[in-house]
């Protein structure tokens, strides 16, 4: 990447003070990100109740984010990370590969919710600069959960069958010499060739392709046992040879201990000021408290999840989002299941956007894109490394067209690690120790088949863009912002890495966040009684008092909840069918249908 001009340090919150009050689980990540953006830490205090993160100073009114566990659900249903994952369907989606609900051992939803809170604060500050006077923003961990499963929820309620059936199973594979590895390819020919080199019959390997191809969409990947058996019969060098011969990519799972030996930046994104803006920035009068980006234009040239989600969030904040699609349109528009003539999953990430078809491989198409950039505020893409430079569409090229542009690149690896494979969700999970962090002790490390990093990477991408827009407002420069799946992995694994660096066990204790089976379903118990991992410490309490009472398996879920709560245990029923959520009293009032009939989750912020 080429940065035409580097000016002052890129800290859009310089001059503002930060105070955080409430449970550290709700406030710590948000506070850390705000400090990285330049806010001065004025102190924090742990307490019960909601998390309150406040910014003040620079002659302006204080601005406050309220972070709650349950914005929609009753407080006795969602009271912590475990119950939020259970209620919103995250435990169900993550557990599909195992055939039963499993909680993520990492604090995924509180991390995502913290990023949403930072987004809300940054958006409100941008709105203030544009004439809007928001004073508070509120978000909830349950809202983050619904957003995280949004594409799965849309597909489950589309009224059509999935492209492949749900069934347990999937990668990673294990070699004869004990190397656990992931395979990645977007090419069915390379998939077939990889397995043929390892001795699998073409027909058998071919029968597995569709399940492998759709694992991003379904969060499961049932494969013939023969594939795992052939992997176990080969050593790691055999597997690497098969990958080289076929064009498929393989990545050995790294441990969290491995990651401790590699340098990691403090921030999951980078802000790089570019050219100074000639003339005043626009102050569009259409900006509103609830839509602080109204009147701003975002151009998005993204595929799959990360960049489209970044732009979608900016659209929810009021921006006019224009998708740049190839001639013929985004092929993922036709990905089943469908709502009318559009993919339900595609709508979950692209609802409300306008689309323009441009062939960026042609000179005329690139010229057309530059014309659009001239009147835009943000350009975001997730092209393969080197593509923007090769096409003359990098930050230096486009800032020459529009000096006030916020140029956002949401990548896989951020160019920070050598010898890495294709920067896709599951390969980044494998390479960065996420497969270990999301599984408790006693279970084999395995990347989640839920697209954890694509979603968290999209959230961080929007956070970075908002920081870039605020920096532009304050300093009068265009800005390049870089975010990545690698950065998302580092944010998610930071607590586990910190525990490892302090000499403790990096993984959550055995059985952590395992729901309890009842006669008619499952219930999840709050972390406070299951060996909760917080701030590098493992609690001493356990669920032995519950699991030793075998009668709970004979209770209905309602009876089990009443029994657990009578003993002071926070608990909720586990959502095990996403198509039941629209009628679930915990969330029914907030789930709507768009004009295509696709289910839509609510915007995750409330401004006032």
NORHUNOR-V130331 format. One record per pair of residues at least 6 apart in sequence whose C-alpha atoms are under 6 Angstrom apart, sorted by sequence separation. I is the first residue (numbers start at 1). J is the second residue. D is the distance in whole Angstrom. If there is no record, write none. Layout:
# NORHUNOR-V130331
I:J:D ; I:J:D
This chain:
# NORHUNOR-V130331
56:62:4 ; 78:84:5 ; 85:91:5 ; 95:101:4 ; 174:180:4 ; 215:221:5 ; 243:249:6 ; 302:308:6 ; 315:321:6 ; 337:343:6 ; 338:344:5 ; 359:365:5 ; 360:366:5 ; 388:394:5 ; 429:435:6 ; 472:478:6 ; 500:506:5 ; 516:522:5 ; 532:538:6 ; 582:588:5 ; 593:599:4 ; 55:62:6 ; 95:102:5 ; 173:180:6 ; 287:294:5 ; 336:343:6 ; 358:365:5 ; 499:506:5 ; 516:523:5 ; 532:539:5 ; 592:599:6 ; 593:600:6 ; 55:63:5 ; 70:78:6 ; 173:181:5 ; 286:294:6 ; 334:342:6 ; 335:343:5 ; 515:523:6 ; 531:539:5 ; 592:600:5 ; 54:63:6 ; 92:101:4 ; 172:181:5 ; 212:221:6 ; 286:295:6 ; 333:342:5 ; 334:343:5 ; 436:445:4 ; 515:524:5 ; 531:540:6 ; 591:600:6 ; 54:64:4 ; 69:79:6 ; 91:101:5 ; 124:134:6 ; 172:182:5 ; 211:221:5 ; 333:343:5 ; 413:423:6 ; 435:445:5 ; 496:506:5 ; 531:541:6 ; 591:601:5 ; 53:64:6 ; 91:102:5 ; 284:295:6 ; 412:423:4 ; 435:446:4 ; 468:479:6 ; 531:542:6 ; 53:65:5 ; 91:103:5 ; 435:447:4 ; 529:541:5 ; 530:542:5 ; 52:65:6 ; 192:205:6 ; 333:346:6 ; 529:542:5 ; 530:543:5 ; 52:66:5 ; 51:66:6 ; 208:223:6 ; 51:67:5 ; 50:67:6 ; 50:68:5 ; 429:447:6 ; 18:39:6 ; 17:39:5 ; 18:40:6 ; 297:319:6 ; 299:321:6 ; 301:323:6 ; 461:483:5 ; 16:39:5 ; 17:40:5 ; 18:41:5 ; 19:42:5 ; 21:44:6 ; 23:46:5 ; 296:319:5 ; 297:320:5 ; 298:321:5 ; 299:322:5 ; 300:323:5 ; 301:324:5 ; 13:37:6 ; 14:38:5 ; 18:42:5 ; 19:43:5 ; 20:44:5 ; 21:45:5 ; 22:46:5 ; 23:47:5 ; 27:51:6 ; 293:317:6 ; 294:318:4 ; 297:321:6 ; 299:323:6 ; 300:324:6 ; 12:37:6 ; 13:38:5 ; 14:39:6 ; 19:44:6 ; 21:46:6 ; 22:47:4 ; 23:48:6 ; 26:51:6 ; 293:318:5 ; 294:319:5 ; 11:37:5 ; 13:39:5 ; 22:48:6 ; 291:317:5 ; 293:319:5 ; 11:38:5 ; 291:318:4 ; 374:401:6 ; 378:405:6 ; 382:409:6 ; 457:484:6 ; 22:50:6 ; 23:51:6 ; 113:141:5 ; 374:402:5 ; 377:405:5 ; 378:406:5 ; 379:407:5 ; 380:408:4 ; 381:409:5 ; 382:410:5 ; 425:453:6 ; 457:485:5 ; 22:51:4 ; 378:407:6 ; 379:408:6 ; 380:409:6 ; 382:411:5 ; 425:454:6 ; 21:51:6 ; 327:357:5 ; 21:52:5 ; 110:141:6 ; 113:144:5 ; 322:353:6 ; 323:354:6 ; 326:357:5 ; 457:488:5 ; 20:52:6 ; 109:141:6 ; 321:353:5 ; 322:354:5 ; 323:355:5 ; 324:356:5 ; 325:357:5 ; 326:358:5 ; 327:359:6 ; 453:485:6 ; 456:488:6 ; 20:53:4 ; 322:355:5 ; 324:357:6 ; 326:359:6 ; 19:53:6 ; 519:553:5 ; 19:54:5 ; 109:144:6 ; 453:488:6 ; 518:553:4 ; 519:554:5 ; 18:54:6 ; 517:553:6 ; 519:555:5 ; 520:556:5 ; 18:55:5 ; 499:536:5 ; 518:555:6 ; 519:556:5 ; 17:55:5 ; 518:556:6 ; 17:56:5 ; 518:557:6 ; 16:56:5 ; 309:349:6 ; 16:57:5 ; 15:58:6 ; 526:570:5 ; 197:242:5 ; 525:570:6 ; 526:571:6 ; 525:571:4 ; 524:571:5 ; 194:242:5 ; 524:572:6 ; 194:243:6 ; 523:572:6 ; 523:573:4 ; 170:221:4 ; 523:574:5 ; 169:221:5 ; 170:222:5 ; 194:246:5 ; 522:574:5 ; 169:222:4 ; 170:223:6 ; 193:246:5 ; 168:222:6 ; 167:222:6 ; 173:228:6 ; 175:231:5 ; 176:232:5 ; 190:246:5 ; 88:145:5 ; 175:232:4 ; 176:233:5 ; 190:247:6 ; 84:142:6 ; 88:146:6 ; 174:232:6 ; 176:234:5 ; 177:235:5 ; 190:248:5 ; 175:234:6 ; 176:235:5 ; 175:235:5 ; 185:248:5 ; 184:249:5 ; 183:249:6 ; 441:507:6 ; 183:250:5 ; 440:507:6 ; 441:508:6 ; 182:250:6 ; 440:508:5 ; 441:509:5 ; 442:510:5 ; 71:140:5 ; 99:168:5 ; 182:251:5 ; 440:509:6 ; 441:510:5 ; 70:140:6 ; 98:168:5 ; 181:251:5 ; 414:484:6 ; 437:507:6 ; 440:510:5 ; 65:136:6 ; 67:138:6 ; 69:140:5 ; 97:168:4 ; 181:252:4 ; 413:484:6 ; 63:135:5 ; 64:136:5 ; 65:137:5 ; 66:138:5 ; 67:139:5 ; 68:140:5 ; 69:141:5 ; 70:142:5 ; 96:168:6 ; 97:169:5 ; 180:252:6 ; 181:253:5 ; 406:478:6 ; 408:480:6 ; 412:484:5 ; 440:512:6 ; 63:136:6 ; 65:138:6 ; 67:140:6 ; 180:253:6 ; 404:477:6 ; 405:478:5 ; 406:479:5 ; 407:480:5 ; 408:481:5 ; 409:482:5 ; 410:483:5 ; 411:484:5 ; 412:485:5 ; 413:486:5 ; 307:381:6 ; 404:478:4 ; 406:480:6 ; 408:482:6 ; 410:484:5 ; 307:382:6 ; 403:478:5 ; 297:376:5 ; 298:377:6 ; 300:379:6 ; 302:381:5 ; 297:377:5 ; 298:378:5 ; 299:379:5 ; 300:380:5 ; 301:381:5 ; 302:382:5 ; 298:379:6 ; 300:381:6 ; 30:114:5 ; 29:114:6 ; 30:118:6 ; 97:220:5 ; 96:220:6 ; 277:403:5 ; 277:404:5 ; 275:403:5 ; 306:454:5 ; 310:458:5 ; 305:454:6 ; 309:458:5 ; 306:457:6 ; 307:458:6 ; 310:461:5 ; 306:458:4 ; 310:462:5 ; 130:283:5 ; 134:289:5 ; 132:288:6 ; 132:289:5 ; 127:292:4 ; 163:336:6 ; 162:337:6 ; 160:337:5 ; 253:430:5 ; 254:431:5 ; 256:433:5 ; 253:431:6 ; 254:432:6 ; 255:433:5 ; 254:433:5 ; 158:339:6 ; 155:337:6 ; 155:344:5 ; 154:344:5 ; 155:345:6 ; 151:345:5 ; 151:348:5 ; 277:476:6 ; 276:476:6 ; 277:477:5 ; 276:477:4 ; 275:477:6 ; 274:477:6 ; 275:478:6 ; 274:478:5 ; 273:478:6 ; 274:479:5 ; 273:479:4 ; 272:479:6 ; 272:480:5 ; 271:480:6 ; 271:481:5 ; 270:481:6 ; 270:482:5 ; 269:482:5 ; 269:483:5 ; 268:487:4 ; 219:449:4 ; 219:450:5 ; 344:598:6 ; 339:596:6 ; 339:598:6 ; 10:271:6 ; 6:273:6 ; 5:274:5 ; 4:274:6 ; 5:275:6 ; 290:607:5 ; 106:437:6 ; 106:438:5 ; 105:438:4 ; 104:438:5 ; 105:439:5 ; 105:440:6 ; 119:463:5 ; 126:470:6 ; 94:450:5 ; 4:396:6 ; 2:396:6 ; 103:513:5 ; 102:514:6 ; 157:579:5 ; 156:579:5 ; 153:578:6 ; 83:526:6 ; 82:526:6 ; 154:598:6 ; 82:527:6 ; 154:599:5 ; 12:471:5 ; 143:604:5 ; 139:604:6 ; 139:605:5 ; 138:605:6 ; 138:606:5 ; 137:606:5 ; 137:607:4 ; 136:607:6 ; 136:608:5 ; 135:608:6 ; 134:608:5 ; 92:576:5 ; 89:575:5 ; 87:574:5 ; 86:574:5 ; 87:575:5 ; 83:572:6 ; 77:572:5 ; 73:586:5
